[in-house]
Amino acid sequence: MTRCRLMPIASLGLVLAATTLAGTAAASPQAPAPETQLDRIEHKLDLVLHKLDQIQAGQAAASQTVTPSAAAQPAAAPASTGNPAPTPETMAAGAVAIFHPAPKTDTAAHTIPANSVGGFIYTGGTIHLADLADRGIHYIGLTGVEWQGWLRATETGRYELELDGSTVVRGDFDNPVCIFSGWLEDRSIGTQEATPRAGPERPASFSLILGAVLQPGLYKLRLWAACTPYVANEHVSVELFEKTPSGLNMRPITGEDIVHKPGS
């Protein structure tokens, strides 16, 4: 009898001991595993990715504060005087060519004379400055020519205007000084000079070039060409040429390149 009672008590003791151990194991947390090299690499990658996210967010915010006009600036052009340019629909082909008596000295040649002897619409070609009868101008003597109008720019880049001339003196002569000056939007784009060595019955040619970087649009244009000193028997012929940004060579200017506003 006694033996039968002891065995259940022993079994009960074993059960209680096992339960106590299990409870103790559940109640006390396990010690964290030591950090491996892979864990350290992953941690550094997380930091790098976080830094990149911050940089990209800052760049996106900065780009939103730039206005479209400031983000992409086109090529430089002469500053406008504030007068609005006419629309292409209101313009007519060619520029107004105004003729003035030729200056008598080199110094005077740099200023356009106030008085004029006539004019016409120039759409290209050669002008004989000492004989304008074929242009409807009856003036005896050498003249200088002033062009007024608008230069049409169709692309962005540097435009060049060239004055090609030829001069010849019969009889007594002095080597002339030839002037080519230009203004865009009432701002000077320079003055070029040449001293062609003409002689009796021997013509001498010259070429003078002015240029400016422009954007597409219409630009108020003024040009002045003259040869001096004045000689009664001097003969001078001139013609305008143009080179566009994409053009390979100079070409004769046309009524599409220079225009004017009728009635102005």
Secondary structure, 3 states (H helix, E strand, C coil): CHHHHHHHHHHHHHHHHHHHHHHHHHHCCCCCCCCCHHHHHHHHHHHHHHHHHHHHHHHHHHHHCCCHHHHCCCCCCCCCCCCCCCCHHHCEECEEEEEEECCCCCCHHHCCCCCCCEEEEECCCCEECCCCHHHCCCCCCCEEEEEEEEEEECCCEEEEEEEEEEEEECCCCCCCEEEEEEEECCEEEEEEEECCCCEECECEEEEEEEEEEECCEEEEEEEEEEEECCCCCEEEEEEEEEECCCCCCCEECCCCCEEECCCC
